[in-house]
Amino acid sequence: MSPVARRDFLRLTAGSLAISSALATSMAARAATLAAPAETTSVQAKTTSAYAETTSAQAETTPTQAVTAATRSDERGHWPDAIIVNALGGLEDPNPTPSDERAVRDALASGLTAVNVTLGHVFGAGEPFEITVRDIAKTDSQIRANPNNLLKVYTAADILRAKAEHKVGLIYGFQNAAMLGNDASRVEIFARLGVRVVQLTYNGPNALGDGSMVAENRGLSPFGHEVVERLNANQVMVDLSHSGQRICLDAARASRQPISINHTGCRALVDVPRNKTDEELRLVAAKGGFVGIYFMPFLSKTSHPTADDVVAHIEHAVNVCGEDAVGIGTDGSVTAIDDLTAYRAVIAQENADRRKAGISAPGEGPDIVPFVVNLRGVNQFYELADRLQQKGVSTGRVEKILGRNFVRYARDVWGA
């Protein structure tokens, strides 16, 4: 373990209580599935104690009530057996008075099998490493409090288990690598905590390279190469969403395992920085990777996309990448906004905050909602599937897009 990582652990564990037995058992089970040097195993033991403050507080909260099978939607249309994986999304209620129970209930009703949820530091103030460790601890506690409906995903088999057990699998992911600081050995720390996806950059620059909004467009730095090597060694997905073009191409060539762009659109259809060029899409697919299409304003030149725009970007991605490499990464939650009129004031403030922080991208605006208005709520995945089929897409291909392609990619990176 590097001196920097050791310092981080000592700072986070000082004065903390012993971790709960449930988490200790979980971490021990995970340790058995990943081979690692003895030193790294020792590091993991120290990391678990950093959870104590968060987990002990979470233990005092009332567990979310189980959502029974009777509350789940029976309206599956033609897709009762579909595995649905949102390669980047959320499990929250975005309304003014949020309900965790509603968020879980809606996710189950939507048919969602698993979702990559963003944890930890993305941008803004605070120490990224500490913020991220505490967020992981909090999410672990939420899963333990709701075992009938939620499942932590480590492998592709866990996604299939979530489907079989009628649960939602949570895939732990990052949308920035800033929490690594300048110490690539932290990759092992987060891998042992169950992080399965690391996006190398957000919109701005970091020590690995440049995000999509940086004009300089630096490629993968020497430190970035070291991080990619560590991610490969720990079977963690390398995600190039939000990245600049050069770092995306560099990482795809440098990685020994397939990489992904978990939430994006196609720049050939709408030329904005957040969308990916055909060159990027083609290289990622050629290396055995995965591309998820989002439900975001960047899909339309007007920044007000419809479900037809989502279908168009999926079709273009399939034409470029092939039918085995494309899926969905909506960049949103299942639970819909109940009052769109009132929400517009909220989104205007959020946009102002993002502009002030320097992370806003072309295609965002004070009157632009970050979702597709006619493809939201509990029916969004089945509605998309029906629309694809109406366009002549075969049932088999639709099911690949909904989730089977992500499962294939996960199996290649994480193992069965």
N, C-alpha and C positions, 0 to 999 in steps of 0.2 A: 504493500500500500504506500502511495506517495505521501510525503510530508503534508501536502495540502489536504489530501483526503483525510489523513489522520487528525489534522487540526479541526476539520469540519465535524468529524464524529465526536471529538472531545467536547467541542463547543455545544453541540446539540444534545449530548447525553448527560452533561453535567447536571446533577441534582434531580434527574428524572427518576420516576418509579419503575419498578419491574414491569415489563410488558404483560398484557393479559395472556392467559394460557391458550386461549383460542388462536391468537395471532402467532404465538410461539409455535404452536402445532402446525399452523399453515406455512410458516416460514421454513420449518424443518422439513416439511413434505416437499416444498419447492426446492430446497437445497439438495434433496436426494435425486431430483430430476435433472439437475444441471451439474456437470462435472466442473470443478473449479479448484485452483490451488488452495492449500491450507490457509495461506495468508488472507485470501479473499473470503474464505468461509469465516475467519475470525472477524473480518471487517463487517460481514453481514450480521453477525451476532451483536456487534456494537450498534449497527444501524437500527436494529429492531428496538433497542431501548430508547431511541429517539422518538418512537411513537408514543411513549408512555403518557405524556401530558395530554395529547389529543385523544388517545383511545380511552383513557380513564374518564375524560369529560363526556365522550360519546356514550360510554356505557351507562351513564345516568339518564340518557334521553329515552323517550318512549319509542320502541321499535315500530316501524311502519307496519300496519296491519296487512296480513297476507291478502293478496288478490286471488280470490277463488276462481276455479275454472268456470263457474257460472257467470262471472263478470267479464270473461273474455269474449271477444266478438266471434260469433259463429259465421259471420259473413266473409267467407274466404274466396268467393267467386270461383275462378278456375285455379286458384293457387293454394290449396290447403296444405300441400306438402312442401311449399317453397321455403328454402332457407334464405332469409333476408338479412344481409349484413350491411350496415351503414358504416362505410370506411372512415367517416368523420362526422360525428353528430353530437348529440347531447341527451341527457336524461334529466330534463328539468322542465318546470312549468314557467313560461316566460311572462305570465300575467302579473298584474300588480300585487295580488295576494297569492303567492305561489303555494302549491300543494305538492309535496313530494309523492304523496299517495296517488294523486291524479296523474302525475308524470309517469309513474310505474304502470298504473292501470291503462293509460293510453298507449304506452309502448307495447304492452302485452296485447291489447286489442288490435294494434296495427299489424300484428304478425311479425314484428321485429325479433330476430333471433339474437343478434349481437351488434354492438355499436362501439366504435373507437371514441372514447371520451377524452377530452383534453384535460390534463391535470397539470398543476404547477404553474410556474412563471411563464407568461407569454410576452408581456411588455409591462412597462411601468416601474414604479418604485418598489423598494423592498429587496432583500437579499434573495436571489433566485434559488439557490440551493436549499436554504431553510424553508422558504415558501413551498417548494416542491415536495420535500420530504413530509411536511405537515399535511399537505393536500392528499398525498398518497395514504397517509395514516387515516385521515378523515374518511376517505372513500372505502378503505378496508372496513372501517367500523360500520359504515352504511350497509355494506354487503352482509356483514355478520348480523346486523339487526333485521335483515330482510331475506333470510335464506330460502324462503319459499318462492321468491320471485327473481332474485338476482344471483349471478354466478360470475366469479372472476375468471377471466380467460387467460390461460397460459399457452395452450396449444390449439391446433386445428380441431383436435378431438373434443376440446371443451366447447367449441361452437356447436358441434353436432350434439353434444350432451345437453346444451341449453335448449336446443330444438326438441329433443326427446323428452326433457323434463318440463317443458312449457315455461321456461325462464328466459330472462334477457341476460345475455352474456356481456359483461363490461370488459372492453379491451383498453388497458391503460396506455395512453399515448401523450406525447409532448408536441406542442406546436412551435417550439424554439429549443435550441440546445444551449441557451445561455446558462442554465443551471450547472453545466459542466465546468464553467469558469475556464481556466486554462489547464485543467487536469483531466485527461482522457480516461484515467482509471475510474472516474466516477461512473462511467458506463456500467461497470460491473456492479456497482452499488445499486443503481436503478434497475438493472436487469434482475438482480436478486429480490428486489421489492416488487417485481411483477410487471415492470414497464415493457411493453411489447412493440411499441412504435416510437421512433424519435424522428421528428421533422427537423432538418438541419438548420433552417432559418425561418424567421417570420418575414414580414415585408422589408425590414431594415437589415443592416449589416450586423454580423457578430464575428467571433473569432474563427469561424469555419469558412465564411465567405459572405456573399451578398444576397439579400432578398430581392424580390421582384421590383421593389420601388427604388433601388439604388442604381443611379445612372452609370456608375463606374463598372458595374456588372463583373465584379471579381469572381474568378472561379474558385475551386476548392483549395483552401490554404493547406500548408503542410500540417497544421493542427487538424484541419478537416479530414485530411487523409488518415491521420492517426485515429480519429474518432470513428470513421467508417470501418477501419480495420477492427476496432474494438467492438463495434456493433455487429459486424459479421461474426466475430469470435463468440459473441454471446447470443447469437440467433435473435437479434432484434431488428425489426424492419427499419430500413432507411427510407424516409419519406421526403420527397422533394417538392411538396406543395409549398406555395408562397415563395419558392426560391427564384433567384435569377437564372437566366438561361445557361450561362457558363457553368455555374456550380451544379446545375442539374445534369448537364452532359458529362461533366468531369466525374461526378459521383457515380453515374450509371456505368462509366467505363472503369472506375477504380474498384467498385464493389465486387467482391467475389460471389455474393449472393444477389438474387434479383432485388430490384428496388421498386418503390411505388411512388405514385403521385396520387394521394388518396382523395383529394378534393380539388378539382380544377374544371376548366372548360377548354374549348378548342379555339386557339387564336386565329386559325384560318377562317372561322365564322365570325368572331368578334375580336378585333385587335386591341386588347387591353393587357396590361402587364400580368394580371393574375391568371390569364389563360395561357396554356402551353402551346408551343409551336408543334407542327407536325414532326419536325426533326426530334424534339424531345420525346414526344409520344411514341414515335417509331422506335427509338433507341431503347426506351424503357421496356417496351413490349418485346423487342428482339432479344433482350437479356432475360426474358421470362418473368417480367414484372407485371404490375397491376396499375390501372388508371381508373380512378373514381370520378364520376361527373357530379358536380354540385348543383343545388337548387338555389342559385344565387343571382344577383342582378347582373353579373358579368356575362351572362349568357345572351343578353340582348343589347343591341346598339342603343336602345332607348333606356336601358337599365331597369326596365319593367318587364321581365320575362314572363312567359306563360309556359304551361306544360308542353306546348308544341316546341318551344325552344329547348327544353330539356331533352325531348326525344331527338331533335335535330343534332344536338351535340353528342348524344350517345351514338347515333347512327354514324356521324363523322368519325368518332373515335374508333368504332368497330371497323370502319373502312380502312383506317390507318393502322390500327393495332392488331386487328383480328378479333374474332368473337370470344377468344379465351382469355383476353387481358382486360376487359372493360367491365366496370361495375358502377356503383353509386357511392357517393360520399357527400350527403346533402349539405353538410355544414349547418345543420339546424336540428332542433328537437322535434319530437312527434307532436306534443301538445301544441295546439294552435292558439294564437292570440284571439281572445273573445271579442274585444272591442278595437277594431282596426283604427277607428277615428281617434280614439284616445291614445293609441299606441304611436301614432305619427308624431306626437309631441315628444315621446320618449326617444324615438329614433333620431329626431332632430338633435336632441341633446347628446346622444351617443355619438352621432356623426361629428358634432362640434368637439367632443372630447378626443375622438380619434385624430381629427385634424390637428388639434393642439399637441397631441403626443407624436405627431409626425408619422403615423402609421396608416393613414387613410390611403385608399387606392382609387384610381380612375374607375368610375362605375358606381362609386358610393356617393351619397348625397343626403341632405336633410329631409328630402321627400321620398327617399328610396328605401323600401323595406328589404331586409336581408333574407328574403324567401320568395318562393313562387306562389302568388296569391291563390291560384286555382290548383295547386298541388301541395296541400298542407293538411295537417290534422291526421287522424287515425287511418284515413283511407288512402294516404298519399302513395304508399308502395303498391297497393293493388290497383289504384288508378293508373299509375305509371305502367304497370304490367299490362293492363287492359289496352292502354293506348299503344304500346309497342306491338301487341298482337294485332290490333286493328290496322297497323301499318304493314302487316304481313310478316312480322318477326315470328319465328317458330317458337313453340312452347319451350323446347330445350334451350334455345338461345336466351329467351326471356329469363328462365331460371338461372342461367349462368350470370346474367347481368344483375339479377336481384341479390345473388350471394354466393353462388357456387364458384365463380371465378375467384372471389376473395378467399374462399376456403382452400382452393387449389394453391393460391399464392402463399397463404399462411402455412400450409403443409410444407411447402418448399423451403420456407424460412425458419419456422418454429419447430417443425417436425410434426409427426402425426399426433 
